[in-house]
């Protein structure tokens, strides 16, 4: 029993220590914005790496999620003669919840894991130490551009996801199931409020992008500089980011719509 308590205590202390190191890393990342403004090319390169290269999976996922919502929504609404509200249901589901949440989860799985592996390998091959020896701050030069690129990319990807999801719902509802297309778009336009729905969805996506990128960068920067350490850090990035997104989604939804 004493051994078990000792292990639990060590696990808790280790977790608190890692959390403290993550917060200590956050301040240099925010300060790195000044260096990015002087070298915008660093940010543009990372926007391509974490944003543009993630568009394919976001496009495919958004389209098919919208099509599934159209099918499921029609099946439910047709029981009550409310097929004309299909557009509102699809758009509200995507803009409020599924767009930001699924985009963040896909971003963590694709771009977040790539960021962790890249930074972890740079640490394992002593590239970060080499930058320090040349009087270059790796936190500003390497980490900060990736951090701000993730924050910028996730809201844009979430908007793309929601847009394609609505298009997929319209293709299924209006083209396959025979829902009146005018009623589909009119119900969506009348039911979706810009400040209550769209802006809240953007806020969620910004928060998710901040947290997912922060976790990915910290896990890579704090990993054990071995191949096994990098692989474990990559796994932790996906797991921790997914749990953080789901937990923050509940908190933000309760604050916004509660």
N, C-alpha and C positions, 0 to 999 in steps of 0.2 A: 504493500500500500504506500509506504514511504517513497519507494522508487518511482511509483506511478505519479505521485504528487510532484516529485522532483522533475520528472520528464515534462509534466504539464507546465510547471513553473518555468522551465528552460524554454519551452516552446512559446509561452506567452512573452517572456523577456526578449526572445529573439525576434518575435513579431513586432513588438514595440520598438526595438532598435532599428529594424528595417523601415518601419513607418517614419521614425525620426530622420533617418538618412534620406528618405524620399522627400520629406519636407525641406531638408537642408539643400537638396538639389534644386528644388523649385525656384528659389530666389535667384541663383545664377542663370537659370533658364529665362526668367523674366527680364533680367538685366541684359541678356543677349539680344534683346530687341534692338538696342542701339547699334550693335555691330551689324545686324541684318539690314538696317536702314542704310548703312554705309556700303554694304555689299548685297544688293537685292538679288544678284545672280544665284547666291547660295539658296535663297528661299525658292526661287523659280525652279531650280533643279529638284528640290525636294517636293515641291508641289506636283511635278511630273511623276516623281517616284511613288509617292504615297496617294496621290489623287487621281491622276490620269490613268495610271496602270490599274486602278481599282474600278474604273468605270464599267468594264465588261461584266464583272460579277454583279455589280449593282444594277446594271441594265437588265440582265437576264432575270435576276431575282425579283426586281420590281415589277416587271411585266407579268411574270407568272403568279406572283402574290396577288396582283390586281385581278387577274383572271380567276383565281380561286375564290377571291372575295366576291366577284360577280356571280359565280355559280352558287356559292353557299348563301349569299345574300338573297338571291332570287328565290332559292328553295324555301327560305324562311319567310320572306315578305309575301310570297305568293299565297301562303296560308291565310293571310289576313287581307288580301287584295291590295297590298301596298307596293306593288312592283315599281310604281313611279318614284318611290323613295330610294331606289337602288343607288342612284348617283350620290345622294347625300350619305348613305351608309358607307359606300366605298371610300369617298373622299374624306369623311370624318375619321374613319378607321386609319387611313394612311397618314393624314396630316397630323393627327393628334398623337398616335401611338406607334403604329407599325413602321412608318417611314423613318423616324429618328431611331427607334430601338433596333430594328433589323439592320439598318445601315451601320449603326455603331458595332453591332455584333459581327457583321461581315467585314467591317474595317479592322476590327481587332484580329479577326482570323487571318486576313490577308496582309494588310499593311502593318498592323501592330507586331505580328510575329516576325515580319521581315525587318522592321526597325530593331527589334531586340536582337535578332541574329546578327544583323550587320554591326551594331555597336558592340555586341559581345565578341565577335570575331576581331574587331579592331582592338579591343582590349586584350584579347588572348594573343594577338600577334604584336602587341606593344606599339601599335600605331599611335594610340592616345598618349603614351609615355613619350614617344618621339616628338609629338607636337609640343608637349610641355618642355622638352629639352631645347626646342627651338623658340621658346618664349611665346608660344601660341596657346591661348586658352582653349582647350578642346570643348569645354562646356559652351563657349560662345561660338566657336567655329564649326563644331560638329553637331552638338546636341540641340542648340537653340533653333537653327533653321528647320530641323525635323519636327521640333515641338510646335512651332507656329504653323508649319505646313499642315500638320494634322488638325490643328484647331480650325484652320481655314477650309480644309478639304471636306470634313465631315458634314457641315451644313449644306454645302453645295451638292454633295453626293446624296444627302437626304432629300433635297428638293428634286433631284433627278429621279430618285427612287419613287417618290410620291407621284410625280408627274407621269411616269411610265405605268405606275400602278393604276392610276385613274384611267389611262388609255387602255390598259388591259381589261379593266372592269367594263369600260364602254364597248370594247370589241366583243366581249362575251354577252353583255346585257343587250346592247343594241343590235349587234350583228347575228348572234347565235340564238338568243332566247326571245327576240322580238319585242323587247322593251322599247317604248316610244323614246326616240333619241332626244326630242325636245324636252320631254319631262325629265329625262335623265340629267341633262345639263342644267335645266332650270332649277330643279330641286337641289342640286349641288351648289349652285350660285346663291340661292336664297338661304340655304341652311348653314353654309360655312362662313363664319365671321373672321375677318382679317386679324383683329387684335386678340380675340379669344382662342382662335384655332391656329391660324398660320404663325403668328408671332410666338405663341407658346411652343409650337413645334420647333421653330427656329432656336428658341432658347434651350430647349431640350437637346437639340443636336449640337449646339455649341458646348454645352456642359459635357455631353458624352464625348465629344472630340477632345476636349481638354483632358478629361480623366483617362481615356484610353491611350492617348499619346503619352501622357505623363507616366502611366504605368509601364508602357512599352519601353520608353527611354530609360527609366530607372532600372528596370529589370536587366536590360542590356549593360548599363553602366555599372551595376552593382553585382553582376554575376561572377562566379568563380571562373577565372580565365583558362578554362579547359574546354575540350569538346563536350564533355558530359555536362559541365556547368552551363554552357551556352544552350544546350538542348533543354535542360531543366528550366532555365530562365524563359525560353520561348514558350514552353508549356505553361508556366506560371502567368505569363502575359495574357494568353488567351483565357485562362480560367479566371484570373482576377479581374480582367476587363469585363468579361461576361457577367460575373456576379455584381460588379460595381454598376454596370449599366442597368441591370434589372432592379437592383435596390434603389438607385437614384431615380429610376423611372417612377416607382411608386411614390417616393418622397415628392418629386416635382409635380406629379399628377395631383397628389393630395393638396399641395400648395396652390396650384393653378385652378383646379376645378372643384376643390372641396369647399 
